Amino acid sequence: MSLDIVPVSLAEANAFVTRYHRHHRAVVGHKFSIGATDGNRIVGVCIVGRPVSRYLDDGLTLEVTRCCTDGTYNACSILYAAAWRAARAMGYKKVITYILESENGSSLKASGYKCVGKCGGLRWTGKRKPEVDLCPAQLKLRFEKE
């Protein structure tokens, strides 16, 4: 089965994330969103925006804030690769993303992203922290592609 990349709106991507993502909710904003289709239906989405960390928001870096599929084989790898191509075409120099420490990152590795190490804390802190954890409390691994 071959998959194609198609543009999707943030509303469409968020609806897909709400339905299929294991541990994250929909996002508030984005620079662009893309979908993977098998010709009949959307089987995955990738939402790309400004880096969540203000220290990494240099104007030349984007972050994949959500990558979500229905389990279709190779959909994640195809979406990560397409996110990089789109970002490069727009003039960005780097794309980053984070996964949970318990995840293996095979889709990211297959699409050319490199793990740059552990980062983050176990939970959000500060005045705006949520009352309930929004994702599993574990360290994250940051992947980058330049």
N, C-alpha and C positions, 0 to 999 in steps of 0.2 A: 504494500500500500504506500502510495506517495502522498506527502502532505504539502500543502501550499500555504504561503504566508499571505494574510489579508489584513487590511486596516480594520480596527474596531474602535468604537467610541469608548470613553471611560465608563459610561453607564453599562455598556455591554460587557466590558471586561470585569467590572465590579460585580455584576450579576453572576458571572461565571465563577469568580473567586468566592462569593458568598455561598454558592452551591457546592463547590468542590474542594476548596482549600482545607487542609488538615488542621491548621492552627492559626491562621490569620484572617482578619476581616477585610472589608473593602477599604480602599484608600481615598483620600480627599481630593488629591490633584495629581497631575501627571504632565509630562512633556508630550508623550505619545503612547499609544497602546497598539499591540499587534495580536493577531490571532493565528492559530494554525487550524487549517480545515482539511478534512479528508475528501472534500468535494460535495459532501452532503450536509455537514454540520461542523460547528466549531468544536475542536477537541482539546484546545488549550489556548491560554492567553498569557501575555507578558506585558506588564505595566512598567513604564520607565519614567523616572522623574528626576528632580534635583536630589542630590545626596541628603539624607536625613541629618547626617552629622554636619554641622555648620563649618567644621574645620576642613572638611573635604569638598565643600561647595565653592570651588574656585572658578566656576564659569566654563570650565572645559571638561568637567566630569559629570557623568550621569550615573544614576543608580537604578538597577532593576529592583523595584520595590515589591513586586509580586510576579512569580512565575507559577502557573497553575495549569494542570491538565486533568483530563478524566482518566488518565492511565494509559493512553495511547502510546505505543512504543515509539521512541525517539522524539516525541513532541517537545519535551523540555529542551533537548539539545538543539533542535531546529529553532526554537524560539530564542534561546540565548544567543545563538549565532546571528539570527536576524536582528536582534536588538543591537548587537555590536555594529553590524553593517549599516543600519539606519542611523545610529549615533555618529559613526564616522562620516556618513554622507552629509550630515548636518554640521560637521566641523568639530565635533567633540573628540577629545584625545584619549579618554579613558572611560570605561564602564566598570562599575563595581557592583557587587551584590553580597549578601550574607546568607549563610545557611546555618542551621543548628549544628552544634558539635557532633550530635548523634547521626547526622546524615552523611552519606559518603561522597557527595559532590561529583558523581560520575558524569552527569549531564554537563556540568560546567567544564570538567576536564576534557570531555569529548568535543566541546565547542571552543577549546583553546584558552579558557580562563585559567589563571594560576592562583593557587591558594597562597596568600601572603601572611597567614597566621591567625591565631586566636585574637579575639577582640571583644569589647563590650563587657557589660556586667551581666549578672544573672537576671536583674530586674530593672525597670525604669526607676529613676530616683528624681527628687526635686518636687517643686510645687505642682507640676502638671502630671505627676505619675497617676496611672489609673488605680482605682481601688482594688480591682481584680486583675491578675496577670492576664495579658492578652495573648501571650505565647508561652511555651514551656520555659521554665526558669533554668537555662543552661547557657554556657558561653556560646558565642557565634564564631564561625570561620568566615573571614573576608576573602572573596575572590575578585581578581581584577583582570582586565584585558586592556592593553594599550597598543 
